[in-house]
Amino acid sequence: MSDQMPPAGIRAEDWAATPLAVRALVMALLRRLAQVEARLNQTSRNSSKPPSSDPPQTKPRATKAPPGRTSGGQAGHEGHGRQLKPESEVDVIIEVRPESCGQCGTVLLGEDVAPERHQVTELPRIAPIVTEYRRHCLWCVACGACTQAEWPATMPRGSFGPRVQATVGYLTGRSGVSQRALALS
């Protein structure tokens, strides 16, 4: 809108008779009103606002018609699952054989030359290694004095070694675990 053309609802001769300062104020207020109305009309459909911020009178989105296919991999589609490790890289093999026929109950004997395979990878349980240093004090048979050994220079001064300290530092600093939750005993 230009300041020369009157806003909607105001006659041209009335607008021409309006002082310039009032015209400028009216035009600024009309622009501001347009911005506020545009913001009020925003919903999750026409902006980046989440659906939970939509007013209650907003109609819900129409659901899409199902495409006629089941979810998941379609027939004939080549799978992209994890490749099985070769037998030489497997640590434990558990053979699972049926003991009797599922139909008649007869005891089953023999060997399956190509059994179905399933592999599960797990991390080993970590058990801390606790090292105890024992500093002895021995009595001299010649003079009767007790001499105590010096602590080894390689012995850590605190109760925890450098790898434990680094792990605690990582968990509390980088991962945000509280020291209470991480309490070592």
C-alpha positions as CSV (number, residue, x, y, z in Angstrom):
1,M,0.0,0.0,0.0
2,S,1.3,3.4,-0.8
3,D,0.6,6.5,1.3
4,Q,-1.1,8.1,-1.7
5,M,-3.8,5.5,-2.1
6,P,-6.3,5.4,0.6
7,P,-6.8,2.2,2.6
8,A,-9.9,0.1,2.0
9,G,-13.0,1.8,3.5
10,I,-11.6,5.4,3.3
11,R,-12.7,7.7,0.5
12,A,-10.0,9.4,-1.5
13,E,-11.0,12.9,-0.6
14,D,-11.0,12.0,3.2
15,W,-7.6,10.5,2.8
16,A,-6.3,13.5,1.0
17,A,-7.5,15.7,3.8
18,T,-5.8,13.6,6.4
19,P,-2.4,15.0,7.7
20,L,0.7,13.2,6.5
21,A,1.7,12.2,10.1
22,V,-1.7,10.5,10.6
23,R,-1.5,8.8,7.2
24,A,2.0,7.4,8.1
25,L,0.7,6.1,11.5
26,V,-2.4,4.5,9.9
27,M,-0.2,2.8,7.2
28,A,2.2,1.5,9.9
29,L,-0.6,0.2,12.0
30,L,-2.2,-1.6,9.0
31,R,1.1,-3.2,8.1
32,R,1.6,-4.3,11.7
33,L,-2.0,-5.7,11.8
34,A,-1.3,-7.7,8.6
35,Q,1.8,-9.2,10.2
36,V,-0.1,-10.2,13.4
37,E,-3.0,-11.7,11.4
38,A,-0.5,-13.7,9.4
39,R,1.1,-15.0,12.6
40,L,-2.2,-15.9,14.1
41,N,-3.2,-17.9,11.0
42,Q,-0.1,-20.1,11.3
43,T,-0.7,-23.8,12.0
44,S,1.3,-26.9,11.9
45,R,0.3,-27.3,8.2
46,N,1.7,-23.9,7.0
47,S,4.6,-23.4,9.4
48,S,7.2,-25.3,11.4
49,K,5.0,-25.3,14.5
50,P,4.3,-28.7,16.1
51,P,0.7,-30.0,15.8
52,S,0.2,-29.7,19.6
53,S,0.3,-25.9,19.2
54,D,-2.7,-25.8,16.8
55,P,-5.8,-24.2,18.2
56,P,-8.7,-26.6,19.2
57,Q,-10.9,-25.6,16.2
58,T,-8.2,-26.7,13.7
59,K,-9.4,-29.6,11.6
60,P,-7.2,-32.8,11.9
61,R,-5.1,-33.8,9.0
62,A,-6.7,-36.2,6.6
63,T,-5.3,-39.7,6.9
64,K,-3.7,-41.1,3.7
65,A,-5.3,-44.1,2.2
66,P,-3.3,-47.3,2.7
67,P,-1.2,-48.1,-0.4
68,G,-2.5,-51.7,-0.6
69,R,0.9,-53.2,0.5
70,T,1.8,-54.7,3.8
71,S,4.4,-52.9,5.8
72,G,8.0,-54.1,5.7
73,G,10.0,-55.8,3.0
74,Q,8.0,-56.6,-0.1
75,A,8.0,-60.0,-1.9
76,G,11.0,-60.3,-4.2
77,H,12.9,-57.5,-2.5
78,E,16.5,-58.4,-1.8
79,G,17.2,-58.2,2.0
80,H,19.9,-56.1,3.6
81,G,20.4,-57.9,6.9
82,R,23.6,-58.4,8.8
83,Q,26.0,-60.9,7.2
84,L,26.8,-64.0,9.3
85,K,30.4,-64.3,10.5
86,P,32.3,-67.3,9.2
87,E,32.5,-70.3,11.6
88,S,36.2,-69.5,12.3
89,E,35.2,-66.2,13.9
90,V,32.5,-67.6,16.2
91,D,33.5,-68.2,19.8
92,V,30.7,-70.5,20.9
93,I,28.5,-72.8,18.8
94,I,25.4,-74.3,20.4
95,E,23.9,-77.1,18.4
96,V,20.1,-77.3,18.8
97,R,18.6,-80.5,17.6
98,P,15.0,-81.9,18.0
99,E,14.8,-85.0,20.2
100,S,11.7,-86.5,18.7
101,C,9.4,-86.2,15.7
102,G,6.9,-83.4,15.9
103,Q,4.2,-85.6,14.2
104,C,4.6,-89.1,15.7
105,G,7.0,-88.7,18.6
106,T,9.7,-91.1,17.3
107,V,13.2,-90.5,18.5
108,L,15.2,-88.6,15.8
109,L,18.8,-89.5,14.8
110,G,21.1,-88.2,12.2
111,E,22.7,-84.9,11.1
112,D,21.5,-81.9,9.3
113,V,24.1,-80.9,6.6
114,A,22.9,-77.3,6.3
115,P,21.3,-76.2,9.6
116,E,19.7,-72.8,9.9
117,R,22.1,-70.4,11.5
118,H,21.5,-67.4,13.9
119,Q,24.3,-65.4,15.5
120,V,24.1,-63.3,18.6
121,T,26.9,-60.8,19.5
122,E,27.4,-59.8,23.1
123,L,30.0,-57.8,25.0
124,P,31.8,-59.7,27.7
125,R,31.1,-58.8,31.3
126,I,33.8,-56.5,32.5
127,A,35.3,-57.5,35.9
128,P,37.7,-54.9,37.4
129,I,41.2,-56.1,38.3
130,V,42.0,-55.2,41.9
131,T,45.7,-55.1,42.7
132,E,46.7,-55.1,46.4
133,Y,50.1,-53.8,47.4
134,R,51.5,-55.1,50.7
135,R,54.3,-53.2,52.2
136,H,56.2,-55.3,54.8
137,C,58.2,-54.3,57.8
138,L,61.0,-56.7,58.7
139,W,63.1,-57.0,61.8
140,C,66.9,-57.0,61.6
141,V,68.5,-59.9,63.4
142,A,71.7,-58.0,63.9
143,C,70.4,-54.7,65.5
144,G,66.7,-55.4,66.1
145,A,65.4,-52.4,64.0
146,C,62.3,-52.7,61.9
147,T,62.8,-51.6,58.3
148,Q,59.7,-51.0,56.2
149,A,59.8,-51.3,52.4
150,E,59.2,-48.3,50.1
151,W,56.0,-48.3,48.0
152,P,56.9,-49.0,44.3
153,A,57.3,-45.9,42.1
154,T,54.9,-47.5,39.6
155,M,52.1,-47.8,42.1
156,P,49.2,-45.3,41.6
157,R,48.9,-43.0,44.6
158,G,45.0,-43.0,44.7
159,S,42.6,-45.9,44.9
160,F,41.9,-46.0,41.2
161,G,44.2,-46.6,38.2
162,P,44.4,-44.2,35.2
163,R,41.9,-46.2,33.1
164,V,39.3,-46.1,35.8
165,Q,39.9,-42.4,36.3
166,A,39.6,-41.8,32.5
167,T,36.4,-43.8,32.3
168,V,34.8,-41.9,35.2
169,G,35.9,-38.6,33.7
170,Y,34.3,-39.5,30.4
171,L,31.1,-40.7,31.9
172,T,30.6,-37.7,34.2
173,G,32.0,-35.1,31.8
174,R,31.1,-36.1,28.3
175,S,28.1,-38.4,29.0
176,G,26.6,-36.4,31.8
177,V,26.2,-39.2,34.3
178,S,26.0,-37.9,37.9
179,Q,28.7,-38.9,40.3
180,R,26.0,-40.3,42.6
181,A,24.7,-42.6,39.9
182,L,28.3,-43.6,39.1
183,A,29.3,-44.2,42.7
184,L,32.2,-46.6,42.9
185,S,32.7,-48.8,45.9
